Amino acid sequence: MRRTWWIYLIGVLGLVAVAAPFLWMVLGSFKTQGELLRVPPTWWPDNPTTQNYGDLFNKASFPRYFLNSTLVALVVTAGNLTFCSMIGYALAKLRFKGRDALFVLVLATLMIPGMVTFVPLFVLVTNAGLANSYPGLILPFLVSPFGVFLMRQFFSGLPDDLMDAGRVDGTSELGIFGRIMLPLTRPALATLGILTFLGSWNNFLWPLVIAQTEDKYTLPVALALYSTGQNAQNYGLLMAGAVVVVLPVLVMFLAFQRHVTKGIAITGLK
């Protein structure tokens, strides 16, 4: 124990380094503009105020942006949970010609940087008439190679005897997947769900180029654009907007942290 005190010290210092900026942002969102510009700066607000949040939701269109981000993130997450689990199950448990080649193709797509496919994807979505629309924001991300790989690895570790027992009982293949195999993958589904939601909620570049009018902006895009022009110096408002962006993801991660950790650990052993 005495020999490892420095490990705990490094861990505490790392925790402080990570948490301090977030705590400063939260506390700053309750400060007035004058207090935020004070030198030397204050840590705790002298006179806490919720005016920044009131201005955020009353004067700006943040309720609309929040609704857009929520809609896109929930639909993308639901699509990944549905389609990635189906594809992963097929690649892990069903026997068909070209299965292994298809899995290699999935692994190959994991090695391709997103910027390489960004322009072709943009041209495809635009030519399909989906620019500045919710389908344009959602459809390209309904399935992810990482999600397919994660679910395939988890399904591979489940015994085939469960499937054989279901077939003996006369259960259809869809029933075996939905009623027998899928409930056993809850840790992997929780992991995929939180990671997908996090990625979709924080996605900035794709909504920036696809959403061409303010009514289709998501929170990251709106916050980035709101930090320029006449609002660039309103630091309290910007901090309040950043808290609104970060808080839902943080709450969701804390709520499902146990499942996420378990899912990654178990999948990594396959």
N, C-alpha and C positions, 0 to 999 in steps of 0.2 A: 504493500500500500504506500509506504514511504517513497519507494522508488518510482512510483507512477504519478506523484503529485503534479509533475510538470505536464503530464498528459491532460489532466483535468484543467490545469491553468490555461493551456493552449485552447482547450475546448471552450472555456468561459470567455477568453479573449475573442475567439472566433464568433461566439454567439453575440457578444456585445457589438462587434464590428458589423454583423449582419442585421441585428435588430435595431441598432441606434438610428440609422437613416429612416427606417419605417416609423419608429416612434417619434422622431423629429417631425416627420411629415404629418402624422396624426395630430400631434400637439400644435403644429403650425396652422392646421386648418381651423383651429379655434382661436387664433390670434387676429388682431386687427392689422391693417396694413402698416400702420405706424410702428407697432411693436415688432413686426417682422423685419422692418428696416432699421431697427435700433442697433446701435453699436455701443458696447458689446451686446451680442444677442442674448436673449433670455431663453431658458429651457422650458420652464412651465409658464403658461399664459398668465399674465397679471390679472386680466379681466376676461375670462373665457366668454366667447360669443359664438352663436350658431348662425351669424349673419352670412358667412361664406356659403354655408349649405343652403340657406334660404335663397340667396342670389343665384346659386347654381341651379336650383330646381324651379325658380320662378322667372328669372330673367332670361336664362339660357334655355335651350331645348333639350336639356339632359334627360328628362323623362323619356323622350322619344328615342334618344340614343341608347339609353339603358334598355328599353324594350327591344330595340333592334339587336343589341348584343345578346340579350337573353334568348331571343327567338333563334338567332343563328347558332349560338352555342348549344342550345338544347336539341335542335334538330340535327346538327352535325354529330353530337354525341349519341343520340338515339340511332342515327344511321350507322355509325361505326360499331356500336354494340350489336346491332342486328346483322349487318352484312359481314363484318369481320369475323363474328362468331360462326356464321354459316360457312364462309370460305375456309376458315381455320379448321372447322370440323371435317369438311370435305377433304382437305389436304392431309389431315391426320388419320382419318378413320375409313374413308371410302377408297375403294380400289378402282381406278380407271386409267386408261392409257394417257400418258403424258402428265401424270400427277407430279412426279418428281421434277420434271422439266419446268412445270408451272411454278413449283415452289422455288426453284432456282431463280426463275424470273422475278418472283417477289423479292427474294434476297438481293437481286441485282438492282432493283429499283430503290432499295434502301441506301445504296451507295451513290445514287445520283443526287447532286445538290439541287435544292428546290429552285434556285435561280436559273438552272439550265432549262427547266420545263416551264418557267414562269411565262415567258413571252408566247410560246406555242399555246399554252393554256389560255392566256388572255385572248389571243386571236381566235381560238376555237369558241370560247364563250361569247365573244363579241359577234362573230359570224352567226352564231345560233340565236342572236337577238336577246341575250340574257343579261347584257350590261345594264347596270343601274337597276337591278331587281334582286329580290330575295333568292330566287333560284340560282342566280349568278353568284351570289355570296355563299350558297350552301352546297350545290351539287358537286363542285370539284373536290370537296373534302368529305363526302359521305363514306368513303372507304380509304383506309390508309395502309400502306405496306407494313408499317410497324404493328398496327392492330392485327393484321392477318398473321404475322409472324408470332405475336404474343399468344393469340388464341390457339394457333396450330401447335405451339410448344406445350401449352397446357393440356389440350385435348390428347396429345400424344402420350401423356403420362397417365391417362385414365385407362383402366383395364377393359379389354375387348369383351370380357365375359359379361359385362353389363349390357352390351349391345346384343350379344347372343341370347341372353335371358329375355330381353325384350322381344326379339324376333320369335322365340319359342312361344311367347304369350300372344303372338299375333299383332304386336304393335308395329305400326308403319314406320318407315325410316324417318319421316318428319316427327312422329311421336317419340321415337327413340331420342332424336336430337332435342326436342323441346321439353319432354317430360322426364327424361332419364339423365342425359349427358349435360345439358345446359345448366341445370341447377347446381351441379357439382363445380362449376367454373365461376362461382361468385367472386372469389378473390381476384381472378384474372379480369372479370368484367368490371369490378370496382376500380382496378388499376387502369384499365383502358378508358373507363368513363371519366375519371378525374384528369388523366393526362390529356385526353381529347378535349374535354371542356376547357382545361387550362390553355391549351394551344389555340383553340377557336376564340376564346374570350380575349386573349392577348394578341390575336392576329391583327397586324397593322397594314402591311404592304398590300395584300390582296384587296381588302375593303377600300383602301385608299384609291386604287386605280379603277375598281369596278363601280363603287358608289360615286355617282357623279352629281347627285343632289343631296342636300342636307337631310332630307327625310329618310335617306338610306344609310346615313353615317352610323358607324358603331362607336362605342365609347373611346377606344384608343385613337381613332381617327379624329373624332370631335375634340378630344383633349389636346391632341397635337396641333390641330388647326386653331384651337382656342388660345393656345399659348403664344400666338403671333398677333401682330397688329395692336389694337388699342387695349387688348386684355393681357398683353405680354407682361405688364408690370403688376398685375393683380395677383400677387403670389398666394394670398390666402385662398382665393377662388381656385387657383390651379392645384393647390394642395388638397382642397376639398374634393375636387374632381379626381385626383389621383387616389384618394382614399376610397371613393365610390368605385373606382375601377378595380382596386386590389382587394377590398374587403370581401366580396362574395366568393372569390376564388380561395382566399385564405380560410374562410369559414368552412367551405366545402372540403378542402384538404384536411383540415383538423378533424372534421366529422368522419372522414373515411380513411384517415391515416393508417389505422390498423389493417384495414383490408388492402390498402395499396402496398404497404410494406410486406405483408404476407404474400400477395400476388406476385410481386417482383422476386421475392426470395424463392418461392416454390417454382416459378417458371424458370428461373435461372438454373435450377437443378435438373431440368429435363434433358 
